[in-house]
């Protein structure tokens, strides 16, 4: 599979058979990253009311739109276009700057033999149920900007508990991102031993099941 990071919490994940999935598309003029130009077959959003995470209307190709929070509240799983998607409900930080933290969904699916989990927009330490949901994850798309999403120590506990093969950071401050109160990538990198951090030096990477490392490594992508 190929994983491409657009920026913020948005990725394009493409299977070897040509199934294209886009996660949590943002509002370009609000977040700062480039507009979307590629098509998708499926768009998964962690919620349907956050313009930094829910702009499925900006994606070309008439994709099937899956709202992870709805999936979590309606049995926890859905199958669309031969892809099984699971989700669990989480919350933004209880002390969110807006004063009104919103529920959203973490979600996971298996593509080309690799199980990927997206942390949505969770802002608190994970519960036992949420940790259990993430177990079996091989590639974790991890919130790496700190407050108002999950704090770095709490993320470290998640990684130690579920032991994914690869952790790809997202939702952190960059030179293009307009959300200036998030952490830079250095706080995330400090969670790992120096020799356990890889830099792709580009916005996409191709992964095969036989190439997944063990133990856990971090993989830093550039934004598209």
C-alpha positions in Angstrom: 0.0 0.0 0.0 0.9 3.6 -0.4 0.4 6.1 2.4 0.5 9.8 1.5 0.2 12.6 4.1 -1.6 15.7 2.9 -1.2 17.5 6.3 -3.0 17.7 9.6 -5.0 14.5 10.1 -5.5 13.8 6.4 -3.9 10.9 4.5 -4.5 9.1 1.2 -4.1 5.4 1.6 -4.0 3.4 -1.6 -4.2 -0.4 -2.0 -2.3 -2.4 -4.6 -5.6 -3.1 -6.3 -6.4 0.7 -6.6 -8.8 1.3 -3.7 -8.2 4.9 -2.5 -9.1 6.0 1.0 -8.8 9.6 2.3 -8.9 10.3 6.0 -10.2 13.4 7.8 -9.9 16.0 5.0 -9.4 19.6 6.3 -10.5 23.0 5.1 -7.4 24.3 3.2 -7.9 28.0 3.8 -8.5 27.4 7.5 -5.7 24.9 8.2 -3.1 26.0 5.7 -2.3 22.9 3.7 -3.0 22.6 -0.1 -6.4 21.9 -1.6 -7.2 18.3 -2.5 -6.9 17.4 -6.1 -6.9 13.6 -6.1 -10.0 11.4 -6.2 -11.0 8.8 -3.6 -13.3 5.8 -3.4 -13.9 6.1 0.4 -13.6 9.1 2.7 -13.5 8.4 6.4 -14.1 11.3 8.8 -13.7 11.1 12.6 -16.8 13.4 13.0 -19.1 15.4 10.7 -18.9 18.8 12.4 -15.3 19.7 12.6 -14.0 21.7 9.5 -10.4 20.6 10.3 -11.4 16.9 10.0 -14.7 16.5 8.0 -14.5 18.1 4.6 -15.5 15.1 2.5 -17.3 17.5 0.2 -13.9 18.7 -1.1 -12.8 15.2 -2.3 -13.4 14.4 -6.0 -14.6 11.1 -7.4 -18.0 10.7 -5.7 -16.6 8.8 -2.8 -18.5 6.8 -0.2 -18.4 8.9 3.0 -18.0 7.1 6.4 -18.4 9.0 9.6 -16.5 7.1 12.2 -18.5 8.5 15.1 -21.7 7.2 13.5 -20.1 3.8 13.0 -19.0 3.6 16.6 -22.5 4.4 17.8 -24.2 2.0 15.4 -22.5 -1.3 16.2 -18.8 -0.4 15.8 -18.3 -1.7 12.3 -19.3 -1.1 8.7 -18.4 -2.7 5.3 -18.2 -0.6 2.2 -16.6 -1.3 -1.2 -15.2 -4.6 0.3 -13.5 -2.7 3.1 -14.3 -3.5 6.7 -14.0 -0.3 8.9 -14.3 -0.4 12.7 -14.6 2.6 15.0 -14.8 3.5 18.7 -16.1 6.7 20.2 -13.6 9.1 21.8 -13.7 12.8 23.0 -11.8 15.9 22.3 -10.0 17.3 25.4 -12.4 17.8 28.2 -10.7 21.2 28.8 -10.8 22.1 25.1 -10.1 25.8 24.3 -13.5 26.0 22.7 -15.2 25.1 25.9 -17.3 22.6 24.1 -15.4 19.4 23.5 -17.0 17.2 20.8 -17.2 13.4 20.5 -15.5 11.8 17.5 -14.3 8.4 16.4 -11.0 6.6 16.2 -11.1 4.1 13.3 -9.2 1.1 11.9 -9.2 -1.1 8.8 -7.0 -3.7 7.1 -5.7 -3.1 3.6 -3.1 -5.2 1.7 -2.7 -7.3 4.8 -1.7 -4.3 7.0 -4.0 -3.0 9.8 -4.0 0.8 10.1 -5.5 2.8 12.9 -6.3 6.5 12.8 -6.6 8.3 16.2 -9.3 10.7 15.1 -9.2 13.8 17.3 -9.0 12.2 20.8 -7.8 14.7 23.5 -7.6 12.5 26.6 -5.9 9.4 28.0 -7.4 6.3 26.4 -9.7 4.1 28.3 -9.2 0.3 28.6 -11.9 -0.2 25.9 -10.2 2.3 23.5 -6.8 0.6 24.1 -8.3 -2.8 23.4 -9.7 -1.4 20.2 -6.3 -0.3 19.0 -4.6 -3.7 19.7 -3.5 -5.4 16.6 -2.6 -2.1 14.9 0.5 -2.4 12.7 0.5 1.2 11.5 -0.7 3.9 13.9 -1.5 7.3 12.5 -0.8 9.2 15.8 -1.8 12.6 17.0 1.6 14.3 17.7 0.8 17.9 18.4 -0.1 17.6 22.1 -2.9 19.7 23.6 -5.7 20.0 22.7 -5.3 16.4 21.4 -3.7 13.6 23.5 -0.7 14.6 25.5 2.7 13.1 24.6 3.1 11.0 27.8 -0.4 9.5 27.2 0.5 8.8 23.6 3.7 7.1 24.8 1.6 4.9 27.0 -0.6 4.0 24.0 2.4 3.1 21.9 3.9 1.0 24.7 0.6 -0.8 25.2 -0.4 -1.7 21.6 3.1 -2.0 20.2 2.5 -1.1 16.5 5.2 -1.8 14.0 5.2 1.8 12.7 3.9 5.1 14.2 3.3 7.9 11.6 2.7 11.3 13.3 0.0 13.7 12.2 -1.8 16.8 13.6 1.3 18.7 14.6 2.7 22.2 13.9 4.5 22.7 10.6 5.7 25.7 8.6 2.5 25.5 6.6 -0.1 24.8 9.3 -2.1 27.8 10.6 -2.8 26.2 14.0 0.1 27.7 15.9 -0.7 26.3 19.4 0.2 22.7 18.5 3.7 21.2 19.2 6.4 20.9 16.6 7.4 17.4 15.7 10.4 17.4 18.2 8.1 16.5 21.2 6.9 13.4 19.3 10.4 12.4 18.3 11.6 12.5 21.9 9.3 9.6 22.7 11.7 7.3 20.7 15.3 6.3 20.9 17.2 8.1 18.3 17.9 5.0 16.2 14.2 4.2 16.1 13.2 7.2 14.1 13.1 7.2 10.3 12.5 10.2 8.0 10.9 9.6 4.6 12.0 13.0 3.2 8.8 12.9 1.1 5.1 12.9 1.5 4.4 9.3 0.7 5.8 5.8 1.5 5.0 2.3 0.2 4.6 -0.4 2.8 4.5 -4.2 2.4 3.6 -6.6 5.3 6.9 -8.4 5.1 8.8 -5.0 5.5 7.2 -4.0 8.7 9.8 -3.5 11.5 9.7 -5.0 14.9 10.0 -3.5 17.5 8.2 -0.2 16.9 9.7 2.5 14.8 8.5 6.1 14.1 8.2 7.2 10.4 8.1 10.9 9.7 6.5 12.0 6.5 6.6 15.4 4.8 3.3 17.1 3.9 2.2 17.1 0.3 
